Amino acid sequence: MQETALSSRGKIDTFAVVHVAPMGFKAPYIQAFVDLPEGPRIFSLITGCEPSEDALKTGAEVELVIDKITEDEKGNDLIGYKFRPIEK
């Protein structure tokens, strides 16, 4: 294995609005597969837009952000990556 730098921008391949969330998450929210220019496809939460079918389009450009994902049982923020649409 070797370390490889990846872009912080990509394009939406497919997405879904989730209406039934697992414990610790609030529905609705958007999940998507994001294609990066280097080749990898990343599964990610999407932020920065309304969780609706009209909020995104396949091929829309997105950028990586570090954001709160959820909270643990003690109320501590759990931080991770998400992608958000790039406004043009």
TITI-38709 format. One record per atom (N, C-alpha, C): residue number from 1; atom name; y, z, x. Coordinates in pm, whole numbers, plus 32768, in hexadecimal, padded with zeros to 4 digits. Each point is the difference from the previous one (the first is absolute). Example, Ala and Ser with C-alpha at 12.3 -4.5 7.8 and 13.67 -1.06 7.14 Angstrom:
// TITI-38709
+-----+----+------+------+------+
|   i | at |    v |    w |    u |
+-----+----+------+------+------+
|   1 |  N | 7DC7 | 830C | 8527 |
|   1 | CA | 8077 | 8000 | 7FA7 |
|   1 |  C | 8078 | 8000 | 805A |
|   2 |  N | 8069 | 7FB8 | 7FDD |
|   2 | CA | 8077 | 8006 | 8052 |
|   2 |  C | 806D | 8049 | 7FB3 |
+-----+----+------+------+------+
// end
This chain:
// TITI-38709
+-----+----+------+------+------+
|   i | at |    v |    w |    u |
+-----+----+------+------+------+
|   1 |  N | 7F8A | 8000 | 8055 |
|   1 | CA | 8076 | 8000 | 7FAB |
|   1 |  C | 807B | 8000 | 8058 |
|   2 |  N | 806C | 7FCD | 7FC8 |
|   2 | CA | 807F | 8005 | 8047 |
|   2 |  C | 8070 | 8015 | 7F9C |
|   3 |  N | 8069 | 803F | 802F |
|   3 | CA | 8074 | 8019 | 7FAC |
|   3 |  C | 804D | 7F7D | 7FEE |
|   4 |  N | 802A | 7FE6 | 7F84 |
|   4 | CA | 8049 | 7F86 | 7FE0 |
|   4 |  C | 8077 | 8022 | 7FA8 |
|   5 |  N | 8073 | 7FCF | 8025 |
|   5 | CA | 8078 | 8015 | 7FAE |
|   5 |  C | 7FF9 | 7FA6 | 7F85 |
|   6 |  N | 8026 | 8039 | 7F8D |
|   6 | CA | 8002 | 7FB4 | 7F83 |
|   6 |  C | 808D | 7FFE | 7FC7 |
|   7 |  N | 801F | 7F99 | 7FB6 |
|   7 | CA | 8082 | 7FF3 | 7FC0 |
|   7 |  C | 8012 | 806B | 7F96 |
|   8 |  N | 807C | 8020 | 7FE4 |
|   8 | CA | 801E | 805F | 7F94 |
|   8 |  C | 8022 | 7FB6 | 7F7E |
|   9 |  N | 7FF0 | 7F7C | 8002 |
|   9 | CA | 8017 | 7FAE | 7F89 |
|   9 |  C | 7F86 | 7FAC | 7FE2 |
|  10 |  N | 7FEF | 7FE2 | 7F81 |
|  10 | CA | 7F91 | 7FAD | 7FD7 |
|  10 |  C | 801A | 7FC3 | 7F78 |
|  11 |  N | 7F97 | 7FC7 | 7FC5 |
|  11 | CA | 800C | 7FC1 | 7F7B |
|  11 |  C | 7F91 | 8033 | 7FA5 |
|  12 |  N | 8021 | 8010 | 7F81 |
|  12 | CA | 7FA0 | 802E | 7F9D |
|  12 |  C | 7F96 | 7F94 | 7FEA |
|  13 |  N | 7F82 | 8025 | 8010 |
|  13 | CA | 7F91 | 7FA5 | 7FE0 |
|  13 |  C | 7FDD | 8012 | 7F6C |
|  14 |  N | 7FDF | 8078 | 7FD9 |
|  14 | CA | 7FE4 | 8023 | 7F74 |
|  14 |  C | 8031 | 808E | 7FE8 |
|  15 |  N | 8018 | 8021 | 7F81 |
|  15 | CA | 8029 | 8089 | 7FE0 |
|  15 |  C | 7FD1 | 8024 | 7F74 |
|  16 |  N | 8000 | 8081 | 7FE5 |
|  16 | CA | 7FDA | 8032 | 7F7D |
|  16 |  C | 8056 | 8079 | 7FDD |
|  17 |  N | 8022 | 800B | 7F82 |
|  17 | CA | 8044 | 8077 | 7FCE |
|  17 |  C | 7F92 | 8060 | 7FD2 |
|  18 |  N | 7FFD | 8076 | 803A |
|  18 | CA | 7F9A | 8064 | 7FE1 |
|  18 |  C | 8036 | 805A | 7F92 |
|  19 |  N | 7FB4 | 8009 | 7F92 |
|  19 | CA | 802B | 8052 | 7F8E |
|  19 |  C | 7FB0 | 8081 | 7FF2 |
|  20 |  N | 7F91 | 800C | 8047 |
|  20 | CA | 7FB0 | 807A | 7FFF |
|  20 |  C | 7FF3 | 802D | 8092 |
|  21 |  N | 8042 | 806E | 8022 |
|  21 | CA | 8009 | 802C | 808B |
|  21 |  C | 7F99 | 806B | 8021 |
|  22 |  N | 7FD4 | 8003 | 807E |
|  22 | CA | 7FAA | 806D | 802B |
|  22 |  C | 8050 | 8082 | 8009 |
|  23 |  N | 7FBB | 8070 | 800A |
|  23 | CA | 8042 | 8080 | 800A |
|  23 |  C | 8065 | 8000 | 8074 |
|  24 |  N | 8077 | 8033 | 7FE7 |
|  24 | CA | 8067 | 8007 | 8067 |
|  24 |  C | 8061 | 7F8C | 7FFF |
|  25 |  N | 7FE7 | 7F9C | 7FAD |
|  25 | CA | 8057 | 7F8C | 7FF6 |
|  25 |  C | 8034 | 7FF5 | 7F72 |
|  26 |  N | 8077 | 7FC3 | 7FF1 |
|  26 | CA | 803A | 7FEC | 7F7C |
|  26 |  C | 8002 | 7F6C | 7FDE |
|  27 |  N | 7FC6 | 7FDD | 7F90 |
|  27 | CA | 7FFE | 7F75 | 7FD2 |
|  27 |  C | 807B | 7FE7 | 7FAA |
|  28 |  N | 802E | 7F87 | 7FF5 |
|  28 | CA | 7FCE | 7F88 | 8042 |
|  28 |  C | 803A | 7FF2 | 808D |
|  29 |  N | 7FB8 | 7FB5 | 8053 |
|  29 | CA | 802F | 7FDD | 8086 |
|  29 |  C | 7FC0 | 7F7B | 8026 |
|  30 |  N | 8032 | 7FC4 | 806C |
|  30 | CA | 7FCD | 7F7E | 802B |
|  30 |  C | 7FB3 | 800E | 8083 |
|  31 |  N | 7F8C | 7FC0 | 8006 |
|  31 | CA | 7FB2 | 7FF0 | 807A |
|  31 |  C | 7FFA | 7F6B | 801F |
|  32 |  N | 7FFC | 7FDF | 8081 |
|  32 | CA | 7FFD | 7F72 | 8024 |
|  32 |  C | 7FB6 | 7FEA | 8083 |
|  33 |  N | 7FD3 | 7F85 | 8011 |
|  33 | CA | 7FD2 | 7FD2 | 8082 |
|  33 |  C | 8075 | 7FB4 | 803E |
|  34 |  N | 8026 | 8029 | 8079 |
|  34 | CA | 8071 | 7FC4 | 8047 |
|  34 |  C | 7FCA | 7FB8 | 807B |
|  35 |  N | 8020 | 7F7E | 800A |
|  35 | CA | 7FD7 | 7FB0 | 8074 |
|  35 |  C | 806D | 8008 | 806B |
|  36 |  N | 7FD9 | 8028 | 8079 |
|  36 | CA | 805D | 8002 | 8071 |
|  36 |  C | 7FF4 | 7F7D | 804D |
|  37 |  N | 806C | 7FD7 | 8045 |
|  37 | CA | 7FFE | 7F80 | 8048 |
|  37 |  C | 7F93 | 7FF7 | 806B |
|  38 |  N | 7FD8 | 8073 | 8038 |
|  38 | CA | 7F9B | 7FFF | 806A |
|  38 |  C | 7F72 | 7FEE | 7FCA |
|  39 |  N | 7FF0 | 8005 | 7F7B |
|  39 | CA | 7F7D | 7FE9 | 7FC6 |
|  39 |  C | 7FC7 | 8070 | 7FAA |
|  40 |  N | 8017 | 8080 | 8022 |
|  40 | CA | 7FC4 | 806A | 7FAD |
|  40 |  C | 8036 | 8002 | 7F71 |
|  41 |  N | 7FAB | 802A | 7FA5 |
|  41 | CA | 8026 | 8017 | 7F75 |
|  41 |  C | 7FF6 | 8096 | 7FE9 |
|  42 |  N | 806E | 803D | 7FD5 |
|  42 | CA | 8008 | 8091 | 7FF1 |
|  42 |  C | 8008 | 8024 | 7F6C |
|  43 |  N | 7FB0 | 8063 | 7FD7 |
|  43 | CA | 8006 | 8035 | 7F78 |
|  43 |  C | 8067 | 8071 | 8001 |
|  44 |  N | 8060 | 7FFB | 7FA4 |
|  44 | CA | 806F | 805E | 8006 |
|  44 |  C | 803A | 801D | 7F77 |
|  45 |  N | 803F | 8074 | 7FF6 |
|  45 | CA | 8055 | 801D | 7F8D |
|  45 |  C | 8082 | 7FB1 | 8011 |
|  46 |  N | 803F | 7FDE | 7F90 |
|  46 | CA | 8080 | 7FB9 | 8001 |
|  46 |  C | 806A | 805C | 7FC5 |
|  47 |  N | 8073 | 8005 | 803D |
|  47 | CA | 806F | 8051 | 7FD2 |
|  47 |  C | 807D | 7FA9 | 7FF5 |
|  48 |  N | 8069 | 8036 | 7FC6 |
|  48 | CA | 807F | 7FB7 | 7FFC |
|  48 |  C | 800E | 7F9E | 7F8E |
|  49 |  N | 7FA6 | 8006 | 7F9D |
|  49 | CA | 800A | 7FAB | 7F8B |
|  49 |  C | 7FBA | 8044 | 7F8B |
|  50 |  N | 801F | 7FD2 | 7F89 |
|  50 | CA | 7FC1 | 8038 | 7F89 |
|  50 |  C | 7F6B | 7FDD | 8000 |
|  51 |  N | 7FAB | 805C | 7FD5 |
|  51 | CA | 7F71 | 7FE2 | 7FFB |
|  51 |  C | 7FDC | 7FAC | 7F85 |
|  52 |  N | 8022 | 7F7F | 8007 |
|  52 | CA | 7FE3 | 7FA4 | 7F92 |
|  52 |  C | 7FCE | 7F7C | 8039 |
|  53 |  N | 7FBC | 7FB3 | 7FAE |
|  53 | CA | 7FC9 | 7F7E | 802A |
|  53 |  C | 806F | 7F9F | 802A |
|  54 |  N | 8079 | 8012 | 7FC8 |
|  54 | CA | 8070 | 7FA6 | 801F |
|  54 |  C | 804C | 8028 | 807E |
|  55 |  N | 7FDF | 8073 | 803C |
|  55 | CA | 804C | 8034 | 8072 |
|  55 |  C | 7FE8 | 7FB2 | 8080 |
|  56 |  N | 7F8A | 7FC4 | 800F |
|  56 | CA | 7FDA | 7FB9 | 807A |
|  56 |  C | 7FC5 | 7F79 | 7FDE |
|  57 |  N | 7FFB | 7FAC | 8064 |
|  57 | CA | 7FBB | 7F80 | 7FF5 |
|  57 |  C | 7FA8 | 7FF0 | 807B |
|  58 |  N | 7F92 | 7FBB | 7FF1 |
|  58 | CA | 7FAD | 7FDE | 8072 |
|  58 |  C | 8055 | 7FB2 | 8063 |
|  59 |  N | 7FF8 | 8024 | 807F |
|  59 | CA | 8050 | 7FBF | 8068 |
|  59 |  C | 8085 | 8044 | 801A |
|  60 |  N | 8023 | 8066 | 7FB0 |
|  60 | CA | 8080 | 8047 | 8015 |
|  60 |  C | 7FFE | 8045 | 8088 |
|  61 |  N | 8072 | 7FFE | 8045 |
|  61 | CA | 800B | 8041 | 8081 |
|  61 |  C | 8018 | 8096 | 7FED |
|  62 |  N | 7FBB | 804F | 8054 |
|  62 | CA | 800C | 8091 | 7FFC |
|  62 |  C | 8010 | 8036 | 808D |
|  63 |  N | 8035 | 807B | 800A |
|  63 | CA | 800E | 8041 | 8081 |
|  63 |  C | 7FC5 | 808C | 7FFC |
|  64 |  N | 7FCD | 802C | 8072 |
|  64 | CA | 7FC1 | 8082 | 800B |
|  64 |  C | 8068 | 806F | 7FFD |
|  65 |  N | 7FE2 | 806B | 7FB8 |
|  65 | CA | 8053 | 8078 | 8000 |
|  65 |  C | 7FA4 | 8079 | 800C |
|  66 |  N | 8035 | 806B | 8037 |
|  66 | CA | 7FBA | 8080 | 8006 |
|  66 |  C | 8037 | 8054 | 7F8E |
|  67 |  N | 7FA8 | 8034 | 7FAB |
|  67 | CA | 802C | 8041 | 7F84 |
|  67 |  C | 7F9A | 8068 | 7FD6 |
|  68 |  N | 8028 | 8053 | 7FA2 |
|  68 | CA | 7FA5 | 8063 | 7FC7 |
|  68 |  C | 7F96 | 7FB8 | 7FAD |
|  69 |  N | 7F82 | 8022 | 8017 |
|  69 | CA | 7F92 | 7FC7 | 7FB3 |
|  69 |  C | 7FE1 | 805B | 7F8A |
|  70 |  N | 7FEE | 8081 | 801D |
|  70 | CA | 7FE3 | 8065 | 7F99 |
|  70 |  C | 801A | 8089 | 803D |
|  71 |  N | 7FD2 | 8069 | 7FC0 |
|  71 | CA | 800A | 8087 | 8035 |
|  71 |  C | 7F76 | 803D | 8009 |
|  72 |  N | 7FEE | 805C | 8061 |
|  72 | CA | 7F81 | 8048 | 8007 |
|  72 |  C | 8002 | 8074 | 7F9D |
|  73 |  N | 7F93 | 804D | 7FFE |
|  73 | CA | 7FF3 | 806C | 7F9F |
|  73 |  C | 8067 | 8070 | 8015 |
|  74 |  N | 8041 | 8004 | 8075 |
|  74 | CA | 8066 | 8065 | 801C |
|  74 |  C | 808E | 7FCB | 7FE6 |
|  75 |  N | 800A | 7F84 | 7FD4 |
|  75 | CA | 8083 | 7FC4 | 7FE5 |
|  75 |  C | 8041 | 7FBC | 8077 |
|  76 |  N | 7FB6 | 7FF4 | 806F |
|  76 | CA | 8035 | 7FBA | 8077 |
|  76 |  C | 7FFA | 7F69 | 7FEB |
|  77 |  N | 8068 | 7FBC | 802A |
|  77 | CA | 8001 | 7F6E | 7FF7 |
|  77 |  C | 7F99 | 7FC3 | 805F |
|  78 |  N | 7FB4 | 7FA0 | 7FCE |
|  78 | CA | 7FA6 | 7FB2 | 8053 |
|  78 |  C | 8043 | 7F78 | 8015 |
|  79 |  N | 801D | 7FE1 | 807B |
|  79 | CA | 804E | 7F8A | 8025 |
|  79 |  C | 7FA3 | 7F91 | 8032 |
|  80 |  N | 8022 | 7F86 | 7FDF |
|  80 | CA | 7FB2 | 7F8D | 802D |
|  80 |  C | 8051 | 7F81 | 7FF5 |
|  81 |  N | 7FBD | 7F90 | 800B |
|  81 | CA | 8046 | 7F80 | 7FF8 |
|  81 |  C | 7FF5 | 7FC7 | 7F72 |
|  82 |  N | 8065 | 7FB5 | 7FDB |
|  82 | CA | 8004 | 7FB0 | 7F87 |
|  82 |  C | 804A | 7F81 | 8025 |
|  83 |  N | 8001 | 7FA0 | 7FA6 |
|  83 | CA | 8054 | 7F8A | 8012 |
|  83 |  C | 8060 | 7FF8 | 7F8C |
|  84 |  N | 8076 | 7FC6 | 8019 |
|  84 | CA | 8061 | 7FEA | 7F94 |
|  84 |  C | 8032 | 7F71 | 8007 |
|  85 |  N | 8024 | 7FCA | 7F8C |
|  85 | CA | 8032 | 7F75 | 7FFD |
|  85 |  C | 8081 | 7FF3 | 8051 |
|  86 |  N | 800E | 7F8D | 8041 |
|  86 | CA | 807A | 7FE0 | 804A |
|  86 |  C | 805A | 7FB1 | 7FA1 |
|  87 |  N | 8075 | 8033 | 7FE8 |
|  87 | CA | 805C | 7FBC | 7FA5 |
|  87 |  C | 8041 | 7F8C | 8048 |
|  88 |  N | 8007 | 7F8F | 7FB9 |
|  88 | CA | 803E | 7F88 | 803A |
|  88 |  C | 807E | 7FDE | 7FB8 |
+-----+----+------+------+------+
// end
